Every structure is written in C-alpha cells, then in structure tokens.
Amino acid sequence: MPSPAIDAAGTPGDDHRYAVFLRGVNVGGVTVRMVDLRELLAGLPVSRVATVLASGNVTCSSALGAEELKDRVETALRERFGYLAWVIVVGLADLIAIAGSVPRPPEATPEAVHTYVTLFTGPGELRAFLDDAHGLPEQPTVLAGGAAIAWFSPKGRSTDVPVARLLARARYAATTTTRNINTVDKVLRLLA
C-alpha cells in the first residue's frame, strides 16, 4: 500500500515524514552499520526507511508521533546494539523551516568555514544551552522552530570553537546532535 502524499506545506496524510538523527554512532567505539539500522527500523511501525551517509541519519514515514517514534527507536537501538542510544526526531515541515533559516557564513570567508546545525530535543533544552552559552564570544543563531541552532567553524577546527566545546560537555549528550548543513540538506532532499 503506497504512503499517502505529502502536500507542498509538508503536511502528511496518515503517515508523517520524519528525519531521525542518531547521536554518537560510528564514533567512540559505537558501530552501527546502516544496513543493520535499516533492518532494525523495519521491525518498527515505520515505512519508506532510508539512510543518509554512515553517521546515523534516517528518513522514514510513520503514523506515530515524533516523541513516540523517538522512544521506540531509542529502545530498539539499546536492545539491539547495546549502547545508550539517543536520537532526535524532526518532522518534515520542521526540518524545512530549520534548513530555510540557517544563515549564510560570514561574507569575508564563506569558503573557509563550515556551517553546522545543532538539533535539540526541545525548546527547554535549547534555552538551557543558550543560558550556558551567554558569555561565548560568538553566539549561535537560533533557527526556526526554537529547537535548533546554527554556528560556524573554520574548516578543520570544528571541535575547537567555543560553541563546539560547550556542546561536547556530557550534559548535552542526551539532548543534542550536530550535523554539517550539507548533511541536513541531503537528509531534507531524501525526506521530501
């Protein structure tokens, strides 16, 4: 049975289109092959599953709400792969808004910087991060929807900039994940 059509505004029929971003896979000893991830998700109430790159980016359709899908995916990952899995689930319309609100890099050096998008599990987690980031020399840009930020890093130094060092703290492990804007765009193209 084909999935219901999605209109130009990103409003799904019975199934919702989602991007699922896994945090911390294929780094630090946690290996999840994308073929195994697709197989795992096939056992959940989802359809149209596809992966983007090998860093834990998934697109799918599901009748579940975002929070329920998040819980189901995290539980399945923990049971199958034996690690403390965290994911962030973003609906199609929200991801379109997030990607559309990412600022361009500074005009003087666009080829010398990378643009990153950090997704948060919710607005409360983002507010807490912004409180912690208040004194940083460069402030991230809050993106549409209130649960994501954009920030820039010189090429080759993505872990050295103050925003990245703050995001690397253990307290943000369960509530954030960061992607290069090029990855976000690839996910969005596959999702739409």
N, C-alpha and C positions, 0 to 999 in steps of 0.2 A: 504494500500500500504506500503510495507516494506521500511525502511530507507535505503539509499544507504550504501554500505560497506565502511569501513574506512581502508585504507591500513596501513602497518606497520609504515610508517612515520607520521601517524596521519592526512593524507590528506583526507578530506571528499569528497563525491560526491556533490550532490546538497545541502544537508544539512550539516551544520557544527556542530560538537560536542562541547559543552561548559560546563564549570563549572560556576555557578553563586553563588557568596558568598555574603550573606546579612550581613550588618553591624548592630550590636546593637539590634538584635531580641532576645526575651525571656530573656532580662535583662532590668533593669531600668524601668519596667512598660510597655514595648512594648512586647505584647504577640502575636505571630503568630504561630498557630498550623500548623504542617507540612501537615496535610490533607487539611487544608484551603489553604495553599500555593500551593499545587499541583493542587487544584481546580481552583485557580486564574490563574495559568500558563496555564491551559488547555484552557483558553479563549484567549490566545495569539498565534501567529503563531510559536508554538513550538511543538515538539513531544518527545516521549521517556523520559518523565519527571520522575525523581526520586529524593528523598531527602535522605540526609545522616545526621544522628543524629538530634537533635532538635534545632540546633543552626544556621539554615539558610544556609545550603549547598545543592545546587541543581545541578543536571546534566540534560542536555536536548540536543536536536537537533533542529536546526533552519536554515532556508535559510537566515535569517537576518545576517547582520554583527554584530560584537561584540558591537560596540557603539550604534547601533540602538536597539539591544536587551537590552542593559543596560538602555536606555531611556524608552523603553516600560515597562520593569519590574519595574523600579522605579515609573513611573507614575501609573501603576496598583496597586502597594503596597500602595502608598499615597492615592489613591482614595478609596481603599477597607478597609484599616486598619487605616487610618487617622493619620499617623505619617510621619515625614520627612525621607523617606527611601533612603538609599544609597546602591548600590550594585557594585560589581566588577565582570566583566565577563572575563573569561580566556578560550581561546581555548585549545583544547586537546593537540596539539603539544607544545604550550607554557607551559601548566601545566606539561607535561612530562619533558621538559627542566628544569623548575623550580625545580621540585622534584629531578631530577637527579643531580642538582648542589648544593643541601643542604649539608653542611659539617657535618661530624660526630662530636659529642660532644667531649670535651677535654678527652684524653685517661685516665687521672687520675681519672675522676669522671663521666663516662658515665651513671651510674645508678642513680646518684644524681642530674641530670639536665634534664630539658625538652628542646626540640628544637622547636622553633617557626618560622613560616614563616609569614611575613607581606607582603601583596599584596598592591600595589599602583595603582591608576587609570591610571598612565602613567609614563614615564621616567622623565618628568619635575617635577612631584610631588615627585618622589624619590630623584632627585638631591636636591630639596629644603630641604627635610628631612635630607639628608646627610650633607648639609651645617650646619643645626641646630645641628646635632649630632657630629660635628667635634671634640669637646672637651671632649666627653664622654670617660671614662676610658676603656671601651670595645666597639670596633667598630663592627657593624653588618657586615655580609658578603653579598655583592651584588650578587644576583643569576642570572642565565642565563635569557636573555631577557631584562634585565635592568629595570624591574618594580616590583621587589620583593627583600626582604632581609631575611636572616636567623639570628637568635640570640638565645642565650642560657640563661636559668634562672635556679637557684637552685629550686628543687621541693618545692612547697608551697610558693614561693616568686615571682611569675610571674608578679605581679604588682609593685614590689619593685625595680626591676633593673632599671638602668638609661634609657635604651632604651625604656622600657615599660612606664616609667613616661613621657618621651618625646612624645611617641605615644599617650598618653592619653590626650594631650592638644587639646582643641577644634578645632584648625585649621586643625587637621588631621582627624576629624570625617568624613568628606565627601570624603576623598581621600584614606583611608586605611582600611584594615581589617586584623586581625591576627588570624591564626589557628595553633594549635599544628601540628607538622609534621605527627603524626598518623592520624589526620583528613584529611590532604592533601592526604595521601596515600589511605585512604578509598574512598575519592572522585575520585581519579585517577583510582582506581580499578573498580569502578562503571561506570566511564566515558568511559573507554577503551573497 
